Amino acid sequence: MKHTSVLSTLILCAGMIFCGCSKGSPQNSRTVYQQDRIVIWTSCREFAQYIELFNRQHKDNCAILVYKDNPALSLPPAKDENPPDIIVGSWLRTDSPHKSFKSLDYLFDTKKLTSEVFYPQLLNSGKRKAVQYLLPVSFNLPAIIFATENKDQIPDSYVLSLDQIRITASAYNAKNTKEAYTKIGFTPLGNDDFLYLVSKMMGTDFREEKGEIAWDGQALLDSVAFLRDWVYKENTSPQIEEDFTFKYLFMPYYRQVSSGRTLYAYTTSDSLFKILKEQDLAVDYRWVVENNSIYIEDSVTMMGIYKDARNQVGATDFISWFFQSENQKHILETKENMHLETDMFGIAGGFSSLRDVTEHILPIYYNQLLTNLPPSQMLTAPQKLPARWESYRTLVIEPYIKNAVTVGDGESAQTLHDYEKEWRKKVFD
Protein backbone atom coordinates (compact mmCIF):
# COMPACT_ATOMS: atom_id res chain seq x y z
CA MET A 1 0.00 0.00 0.00
CA LYS A 2 2.83 2.43 0.82
CA HIS A 3 4.45 1.80 -2.57
CA THR A 4 1.12 2.49 -4.30
CA SER A 5 0.65 5.75 -2.41
CA VAL A 6 4.19 6.94 -3.15
CA LEU A 7 3.81 6.08 -6.84
CA SER A 8 0.46 7.91 -7.00
CA THR A 9 2.03 10.94 -5.34
CA LEU A 10 4.96 11.01 -7.78
CA ILE A 11 2.71 10.66 -10.82
CA LEU A 12 0.27 13.31 -9.67
CA CYS A 13 2.96 15.74 -8.58
CA ALA A 14 4.81 15.25 -11.86
CA GLY A 15 1.58 15.94 -13.71
CA MET A 16 1.17 19.22 -11.89
CA ILE A 17 4.56 20.41 -13.13
CA PHE A 18 3.20 20.43 -16.68
CA CYS A 19 -0.31 21.74 -16.05
CA GLY A 20 0.12 25.47 -15.67
CA CYS A 21 2.66 25.81 -12.86
CA SER A 22 4.38 28.77 -14.46
CA LYS A 23 4.50 32.50 -14.12
CA GLY A 24 4.28 35.06 -16.87
CA SER A 25 5.67 34.46 -20.32
CA PRO A 26 7.59 31.33 -21.34
CA GLN A 27 10.85 33.28 -20.97
CA ASN A 28 10.02 34.01 -17.33
CA SER A 29 8.32 30.71 -16.54
CA ARG A 30 9.34 28.96 -13.35
CA THR A 31 9.14 25.29 -12.53
CA VAL A 32 7.11 23.91 -9.66
CA TYR A 33 10.30 23.69 -7.60
CA GLN A 34 11.05 27.40 -8.05
CA GLN A 35 7.60 28.58 -7.06
CA ASP A 36 5.90 28.73 -3.68
CA ARG A 37 3.94 25.52 -3.93
CA ILE A 38 0.53 24.96 -2.38
CA VAL A 39 0.81 21.44 -1.04
CA ILE A 40 -2.58 19.68 -0.83
CA TRP A 41 -2.98 16.40 1.02
CA THR A 42 -6.11 14.50 0.04
CA SER A 43 -7.63 11.05 -0.32
CA CYS A 44 -9.71 12.25 -3.27
CA ARG A 45 -7.82 11.57 -6.50
CA GLU A 46 -10.26 13.74 -8.45
CA PHE A 47 -8.68 16.79 -6.81
CA ALA A 48 -5.91 16.37 -9.40
CA GLN A 49 -8.39 17.70 -11.98
CA TYR A 50 -9.38 20.60 -9.74
CA ILE A 51 -5.76 21.49 -9.08
CA GLU A 52 -4.94 21.43 -12.78
CA LEU A 53 -7.80 23.84 -13.46
CA PHE A 54 -6.70 26.13 -10.63
CA ASN A 55 -3.10 26.19 -11.89
CA ARG A 56 -4.22 27.10 -15.40
CA GLN A 57 -6.16 30.07 -14.05
CA HIS A 58 -3.50 31.20 -11.56
CA LYS A 59 -0.09 31.69 -13.15
CA ASP A 60 1.35 33.07 -9.91
CA ASN A 61 0.39 29.97 -7.92
CA CYS A 62 1.21 26.31 -8.22
CA ALA A 63 -0.81 23.73 -6.30
CA ILE A 64 0.35 20.11 -6.14
CA LEU A 65 -1.44 17.04 -4.87
CA VAL A 66 0.00 14.57 -2.39
CA TYR A 67 -2.21 11.51 -2.18
CA LYS A 68 -2.96 10.09 1.27
CA ASP A 69 -5.25 7.11 1.80
CA ASN A 70 -6.46 8.68 5.03
CA PRO A 71 -5.04 12.16 5.66
CA ALA A 72 -6.23 12.14 9.27
CA LEU A 73 -3.92 9.19 10.00
CA SER A 74 -0.95 11.02 8.44
CA LEU A 75 -1.04 13.85 10.97
CA PRO A 76 1.33 15.14 12.14
CA PRO A 77 3.61 14.84 9.10
CA ALA A 78 6.76 12.74 9.40
CA LYS A 79 9.90 14.68 10.37
CA ASP A 80 11.41 14.26 6.90
CA GLU A 81 8.16 15.13 5.09
CA ASN A 82 7.13 18.52 3.73
CA PRO A 83 4.06 19.65 5.67
CA PRO A 84 0.81 20.24 3.79
CA ASP A 85 -0.74 23.64 3.33
CA ILE A 86 -4.25 22.28 2.78
CA ILE A 87 -5.74 18.99 3.95
CA VAL A 88 -8.87 17.52 2.34
CA GLY A 89 -10.51 14.36 3.60
CA SER A 90 -12.84 12.62 6.03
CA TRP A 91 -12.39 12.18 9.80
CA LEU A 92 -10.63 15.54 10.22
CA ARG A 93 -12.99 16.86 12.89
CA THR A 94 -11.71 16.41 16.44
CA ASP A 95 -12.28 17.85 19.91
CA SER A 96 -9.06 19.86 19.51
CA PRO A 97 -8.90 21.02 15.88
CA HIS A 98 -6.50 23.85 16.83
CA LYS A 99 -3.77 21.22 17.26
CA SER A 100 -3.83 20.51 13.53
CA PHE A 101 -5.59 23.40 11.79
CA LYS A 102 -5.55 27.17 11.59
CA SER A 103 -8.67 29.20 12.24
CA LEU A 104 -10.48 30.09 9.01
CA ASP A 105 -12.52 32.91 10.47
CA TYR A 106 -10.41 35.43 8.55
CA LEU A 107 -11.83 34.08 5.28
CA PHE A 108 -15.26 35.29 6.34
CA ASP A 109 -14.03 38.45 8.07
CA THR A 110 -12.29 39.57 4.88
CA LYS A 111 -15.28 38.57 2.70
CA LYS A 112 -13.29 36.00 0.71
CA LEU A 113 -16.12 33.61 1.61
CA THR A 114 -19.65 34.10 2.85
CA SER A 115 -21.36 31.67 5.19
CA GLU A 116 -24.68 31.98 3.35
CA VAL A 117 -23.48 29.91 0.39
CA PHE A 118 -22.98 26.76 2.53
CA TYR A 119 -25.45 24.33 4.01
CA PRO A 120 -25.48 25.72 7.59
CA GLN A 121 -25.51 22.29 9.28
CA LEU A 122 -22.34 21.31 7.46
CA LEU A 123 -20.60 24.63 7.97
CA ASN A 124 -21.32 24.52 11.70
CA SER A 125 -19.92 21.00 11.93
CA GLY A 126 -16.50 22.44 11.06
CA LYS A 127 -16.54 24.76 14.07
CA ARG A 128 -15.18 24.28 17.56
CA LYS A 129 -16.17 26.80 20.25
CA ALA A 130 -17.53 29.15 17.56
CA VAL A 131 -14.23 29.11 15.62
CA GLN A 132 -14.28 27.84 12.03
CA TYR A 133 -11.40 25.37 11.56
CA LEU A 134 -12.76 23.25 8.72
CA LEU A 135 -14.95 23.88 5.68
CA PRO A 136 -17.29 21.23 4.26
CA VAL A 137 -16.47 20.10 0.73
CA SER A 138 -18.99 17.38 -0.07
CA PHE A 139 -21.42 14.92 1.50
CA ASN A 140 -23.58 11.90 0.71
CA LEU A 141 -26.98 10.65 1.82
CA PRO A 142 -28.68 7.29 2.37
CA ALA A 143 -31.19 6.28 -0.28
CA ILE A 144 -33.64 3.51 -1.12
CA ILE A 145 -34.11 2.59 -4.78
CA PHE A 146 -36.93 0.75 -6.57
CA ALA A 147 -37.94 -0.13 -10.11
CA THR A 148 -39.98 2.62 -11.76
CA GLU A 149 -42.65 0.06 -12.66
CA ASN A 150 -43.35 -0.22 -8.91
CA LYS A 151 -43.69 3.50 -8.38
CA ASP A 152 -47.40 3.24 -7.57
CA GLN A 153 -46.53 1.16 -4.49
CA ILE A 154 -44.29 3.87 -3.01
CA PRO A 155 -46.18 6.03 -0.49
CA ASP A 156 -44.13 9.24 -0.74
CA SER A 157 -42.68 11.21 -3.62
CA TYR A 158 -39.46 12.32 -1.90
CA VAL A 159 -38.61 10.44 1.32
CA LEU A 160 -39.35 7.16 3.08
CA SER A 161 -39.23 6.42 6.80
CA LEU A 162 -38.11 3.07 8.21
CA ASP A 163 -41.72 2.17 9.00
CA GLN A 164 -42.85 3.07 5.48
CA ILE A 165 -40.12 0.89 4.00
CA ARG A 166 -41.07 -1.98 6.28
CA ILE A 167 -44.82 -1.82 5.59
CA THR A 168 -44.58 -1.48 1.80
CA ALA A 169 -41.84 -4.10 1.56
CA SER A 170 -43.89 -6.58 3.57
CA ALA A 171 -46.89 -6.01 1.31
CA TYR A 172 -44.70 -6.89 -1.68
CA ASN A 173 -43.76 -10.30 -0.26
CA ALA A 174 -45.06 -13.32 -2.18
CA LYS A 175 -44.86 -17.12 -1.80
CA ASN A 176 -45.42 -20.04 -4.12
CA THR A 177 -47.66 -23.04 -3.48
CA LYS A 178 -44.93 -24.65 -1.38
CA GLU A 179 -44.85 -21.61 0.94
CA ALA A 180 -41.41 -20.61 -0.32
CA TYR A 181 -40.80 -16.91 -0.92
CA THR A 182 -40.62 -15.85 -4.54
CA LYS A 183 -40.48 -12.16 -3.60
CA ILE A 184 -39.29 -10.35 -0.47
CA GLY A 185 -39.80 -6.61 -0.54
CA PHE A 186 -36.65 -5.83 1.45
CA THR A 187 -34.05 -7.84 3.35
CA PRO A 188 -32.56 -5.70 6.15
CA LEU A 189 -29.85 -8.28 6.77
CA GLY A 190 -28.78 -8.15 3.14
CA ASN A 191 -26.84 -4.90 3.61
CA ASP A 192 -24.65 -4.34 6.68
CA ASP A 193 -24.56 -0.60 6.07
CA PHE A 194 -28.33 -0.49 6.42
CA LEU A 195 -28.08 -2.14 9.84
CA TYR A 196 -25.74 0.62 10.97
CA LEU A 197 -28.00 3.28 9.47
CA VAL A 198 -30.94 1.99 11.53
CA SER A 199 -28.90 2.25 14.73
CA LYS A 200 -27.87 5.76 13.78
CA MET A 201 -31.41 6.85 12.97
CA MET A 202 -32.72 5.42 16.22
CA GLY A 203 -30.42 7.57 18.32
CA THR A 204 -27.46 5.33 19.13
CA ASP A 205 -25.31 8.41 18.53
CA PHE A 206 -21.88 6.86 18.05
CA ARG A 207 -19.24 9.53 18.68
CA GLU A 208 -15.70 10.12 19.85
CA GLU A 209 -15.24 11.40 23.39
CA LYS A 210 -11.77 11.87 24.87
CA GLY A 211 -10.23 9.39 22.47
CA GLU A 212 -12.85 6.68 23.07
CA ILE A 213 -15.98 5.60 21.17
CA ALA A 214 -19.18 6.39 23.08
CA TRP A 215 -22.80 5.55 22.32
CA ASP A 216 -26.30 5.37 23.78
CA GLY A 217 -26.57 1.76 24.95
CA GLN A 218 -30.36 1.70 25.23
CA ALA A 219 -30.82 3.15 21.75
CA LEU A 220 -28.53 0.45 20.37
CA LEU A 221 -30.60 -2.27 22.06
CA ASP A 222 -33.77 -0.65 20.72
CA SER A 223 -32.41 -0.67 17.17
CA VAL A 224 -31.51 -4.36 17.47
CA ALA A 225 -35.00 -5.13 18.79
CA PHE A 226 -36.55 -3.15 15.94
CA LEU A 227 -34.54 -5.06 13.33
CA ARG A 228 -35.26 -8.47 14.93
CA ASP A 229 -38.95 -7.71 14.96
CA TRP A 230 -38.81 -6.64 11.29
CA VAL A 231 -36.92 -9.75 10.14
CA TYR A 232 -38.97 -12.29 12.10
CA LYS A 233 -42.42 -10.77 11.60
CA GLU A 234 -42.18 -9.69 7.97
CA ASN A 235 -39.68 -12.17 6.48
CA THR A 236 -40.14 -15.18 8.80
CA SER A 237 -36.53 -15.56 9.99
CA PRO A 238 -32.89 -14.56 9.37
CA GLN A 239 -32.26 -17.93 7.70
CA ILE A 240 -35.12 -17.38 5.26
CA GLU A 241 -33.69 -13.97 4.39
CA GLU A 242 -30.22 -15.41 3.91
CA ASP A 243 -31.46 -18.23 1.69
CA PHE A 244 -33.55 -15.86 -0.41
CA THR A 245 -30.66 -13.42 -0.81
CA PHE A 246 -28.30 -16.21 -1.85
CA LYS A 247 -30.77 -17.62 -4.38
CA TYR A 248 -32.22 -14.47 -5.94
CA LEU A 249 -30.26 -11.35 -4.96
CA PHE A 250 -26.76 -12.29 -6.08
CA MET A 251 -26.57 -9.40 -8.60
CA PRO A 252 -25.67 -5.69 -8.06
CA TYR A 253 -28.20 -3.79 -5.95
CA TYR A 254 -29.64 -1.85 -8.89
CA ARG A 255 -30.33 -5.11 -10.74
CA GLN A 256 -32.05 -6.60 -7.70
CA VAL A 257 -34.98 -4.19 -7.94
CA SER A 258 -35.31 -4.50 -11.72
CA SER A 259 -35.40 -8.31 -11.39
CA GLY A 260 -38.77 -8.04 -9.64
CA ARG A 261 -37.61 -10.28 -6.78
CA THR A 262 -37.43 -7.39 -4.34
CA LEU A 263 -39.07 -4.00 -4.05
CA TYR A 264 -36.22 -2.03 -2.45
CA ALA A 265 -32.44 -1.93 -2.32
CA TYR A 266 -30.32 0.29 -0.08
CA THR A 267 -27.46 2.48 -1.32
CA THR A 268 -25.92 5.92 -0.90
CA SER A 269 -25.98 8.92 -3.22
CA ASP A 270 -22.38 8.60 -4.43
CA SER A 271 -22.93 5.08 -5.74
CA LEU A 272 -26.46 5.75 -6.95
CA PHE A 273 -25.79 8.76 -9.18
CA LYS A 274 -22.56 7.38 -10.57
CA ILE A 275 -24.47 4.28 -11.70
CA LEU A 276 -27.41 6.28 -13.04
CA LYS A 277 -25.05 8.41 -15.11
CA GLU A 278 -23.23 5.39 -16.53
CA GLN A 279 -26.22 3.16 -17.24
CA ASP A 280 -29.76 3.60 -18.52
CA LEU A 281 -31.70 2.09 -15.62
CA ALA A 282 -35.44 2.14 -14.99
CA VAL A 283 -35.07 2.90 -11.28
CA ASP A 284 -36.11 5.70 -8.97
CA TYR A 285 -35.09 6.62 -5.43
CA ARG A 286 -36.21 8.12 -2.13
CA TRP A 287 -34.16 9.58 0.71
CA VAL A 288 -34.29 7.61 3.96
CA VAL A 289 -35.70 9.77 6.73
CA GLU A 290 -36.55 9.40 10.40
CA ASN A 291 -38.10 12.08 12.62
CA ASN A 292 -37.80 14.60 9.78
CA SER A 293 -34.04 14.05 9.60
CA ILE A 294 -31.89 12.70 6.78
CA TYR A 295 -28.62 11.59 8.31
CA ILE A 296 -25.60 12.64 6.27
CA GLU A 297 -23.08 9.84 5.75
CA ASP A 298 -20.29 9.84 8.34
CA SER A 299 -17.57 10.27 5.69
CA VAL A 300 -18.36 13.93 4.94
CA THR A 301 -15.33 15.53 3.25
CA MET A 302 -13.81 18.58 4.95
CA MET A 303 -11.02 21.02 4.07
CA GLY A 304 -8.68 22.98 6.32
CA ILE A 305 -5.34 24.81 6.43
CA TYR A 306 -2.66 22.93 8.34
CA LYS A 307 -1.41 24.76 11.44
CA ASP A 308 2.21 24.74 10.19
CA ALA A 309 1.39 25.54 6.57
CA ARG A 310 4.31 27.18 4.78
CA ASN A 311 2.14 28.87 2.17
CA GLN A 312 -0.97 30.20 3.88
CA VAL A 313 -1.36 32.92 1.24
CA GLY A 314 -1.48 30.34 -1.54
CA ALA A 315 -3.77 28.11 0.54
CA THR A 316 -6.12 31.04 1.00
CA ASP A 317 -6.16 31.65 -2.75
CA PHE A 318 -7.01 28.02 -3.49
CA ILE A 319 -9.77 27.79 -0.89
CA SER A 320 -11.28 31.10 -1.99
CA TRP A 321 -11.26 29.85 -5.58
CA PHE A 322 -12.63 26.38 -4.82
CA PHE A 323 -15.66 27.57 -2.87
CA GLN A 324 -17.06 29.70 -5.70
CA SER A 325 -20.08 28.29 -7.50
CA GLU A 326 -18.80 29.38 -10.88
CA ASN A 327 -15.56 27.48 -10.41
CA GLN A 328 -17.33 24.31 -9.29
CA LYS A 329 -19.55 24.65 -12.34
CA HIS A 330 -16.41 24.79 -14.48
CA ILE A 331 -15.11 21.67 -12.70
CA LEU A 332 -18.30 19.79 -13.56
CA GLU A 333 -18.20 21.01 -17.17
CA THR A 334 -14.61 19.81 -17.50
CA LYS A 335 -15.50 16.40 -16.06
CA GLU A 336 -18.42 16.10 -18.46
CA ASN A 337 -16.24 16.86 -21.46
CA MET A 338 -13.46 14.46 -20.46
CA HIS A 339 -15.74 11.40 -20.06
CA LEU A 340 -13.35 9.66 -17.67
CA GLU A 341 -14.37 6.24 -16.40
CA THR A 342 -12.80 7.14 -13.06
CA ASP A 343 -15.12 10.10 -12.55
CA MET A 344 -16.72 10.34 -9.14
CA PHE A 345 -20.20 11.65 -8.48
CA GLY A 346 -20.57 15.40 -8.20
CA ILE A 347 -17.90 17.37 -6.38
CA ALA A 348 -15.25 15.19 -4.70
CA GLY A 349 -17.57 12.20 -4.82
CA GLY A 350 -20.68 13.78 -3.33
CA PHE A 351 -23.13 16.65 -3.18
CA SER A 352 -21.38 20.00 -3.01
CA SER A 353 -21.48 21.82 0.30
CA LEU A 354 -22.45 24.90 -1.72
CA ARG A 355 -26.24 24.95 -1.91
CA ASP A 356 -26.30 26.72 -5.26
CA VAL A 357 -24.12 24.02 -6.85
CA THR A 358 -26.13 21.11 -5.45
CA GLU A 359 -29.55 22.63 -6.12
CA HIS A 360 -29.01 24.38 -9.47
CA ILE A 361 -25.88 23.04 -11.17
CA LEU A 362 -25.64 19.33 -10.29
CA PRO A 363 -29.13 18.59 -11.74
CA ILE A 364 -27.82 19.70 -15.16
CA TYR A 365 -25.42 16.76 -15.11
CA TYR A 366 -27.49 14.34 -13.03
CA ASN A 367 -30.99 14.72 -14.40
CA GLN A 368 -32.60 12.42 -11.81
CA LEU A 369 -32.00 15.14 -9.20
CA LEU A 370 -34.50 17.38 -10.97
CA THR A 371 -37.37 15.45 -9.37
CA ASN A 372 -35.92 14.86 -5.91
CA LEU A 373 -33.26 17.18 -4.52
CA PRO A 374 -32.13 16.65 -0.92
CA PRO A 375 -34.42 18.76 1.30
CA SER A 376 -31.94 21.07 3.00
CA GLN A 377 -34.01 21.56 6.15
CA MET A 378 -33.87 17.81 6.89
CA LEU A 379 -30.10 17.34 6.64
CA THR A 380 -28.40 16.28 9.88
CA ALA A 381 -24.61 16.44 10.14
CA PRO A 382 -22.73 13.43 11.54
CA GLN A 383 -20.87 13.35 14.83
CA LYS A 384 -17.11 13.75 15.15
CA LEU A 385 -15.59 10.32 14.59
CA PRO A 386 -12.03 8.94 14.74
CA ALA A 387 -9.71 8.42 11.79
CA ARG A 388 -10.18 4.64 11.90
CA TRP A 389 -13.97 4.88 11.99
CA GLU A 390 -14.64 2.97 8.76
CA SER A 391 -12.70 0.01 10.13
CA TYR A 392 -14.45 0.24 13.50
CA ARG A 393 -17.89 0.43 11.91
CA THR A 394 -17.38 -2.50 9.54
CA LEU A 395 -15.52 -4.78 11.98
CA VAL A 396 -17.22 -3.90 15.27
CA ILE A 397 -20.62 -2.25 14.97
CA GLU A 398 -22.10 -3.97 11.94
CA PRO A 399 -21.04 -7.52 12.93
CA TYR A 400 -22.39 -6.91 16.44
CA ILE A 401 -25.78 -5.76 15.15
CA LYS A 402 -26.03 -8.59 12.64
CA ASN A 403 -25.17 -11.18 15.27
CA ALA A 404 -27.58 -9.67 17.79
CA VAL A 405 -30.39 -9.72 15.23
CA THR A 406 -29.77 -13.28 14.06
CA VAL A 407 -28.84 -15.03 17.34
CA GLY A 408 -31.35 -17.67 18.36
CA ASP A 409 -33.64 -17.27 21.36
CA GLY A 410 -31.87 -18.33 24.54
CA GLU A 411 -28.42 -18.14 22.93
CA SER A 412 -25.89 -15.64 24.22
CA ALA A 413 -24.59 -13.01 21.82
CA GLN A 414 -21.24 -11.27 21.84
CA THR A 415 -21.34 -7.75 23.23
CA LEU A 416 -20.15 -4.71 21.34
CA HIS A 417 -17.20 -4.54 23.72
CA ASP A 418 -16.25 -8.12 22.76
CA TYR A 419 -16.06 -7.10 19.09
CA GLU A 420 -14.16 -3.95 19.99
CA LYS A 421 -11.60 -5.94 21.98
CA GLU A 422 -10.92 -8.18 18.96
CA TRP A 423 -10.71 -5.17 16.68
CA ARG A 424 -8.13 -3.47 18.89
CA LYS A 425 -5.98 -6.59 18.79
CA LYS A 426 -6.02 -6.56 14.98
CA VAL A 427 -5.38 -2.83 14.63
CA PHE A 428 -3.00 -1.98 17.44
CA ASP A 429 -1.26 -5.18 18.54
Buried (B, 14 or more C-beta within 10 A) or exposed (E): EEEEBEEBBEEBBEBBBEBBBBBEEEEEEBEBEEBEBBBBBBBBBBBBBBBBBBBEEBBEBBBBBBBBEBBBEBBEBEEEEEBBBBBBBBBBBBEEBEEBBBBBEEBEEEEBBEEEBBBEBBBBBBBBEEBBBBBBBBBBBBBBBBBEEBEEBBEEEBBBBBEBBBBBBBEBBEEEEEEEBEBBBBBBBBBBBBBBBBBBBBBBEBBBEEEEBEBBEEBBBBBBEBBBEBBBEBBBEBEBBBEBBEEBBEEEBBBBBBEBBBBBBBBBBBBBBBBBBEEEBEBBBBBBBBEEEBBBBBBBBBBBBBBEBBBBEBBBBBBBBBBBBEBBBBBBBBBEEEEEEEBBBBBBBBBBBBBBBBBEBBBEBBEBBEEBBBEEEBBBBBBBBBBBBBBBBBBBBBBBBBBBBBBEEEEEBBEBEEBBEBBEEEEEE
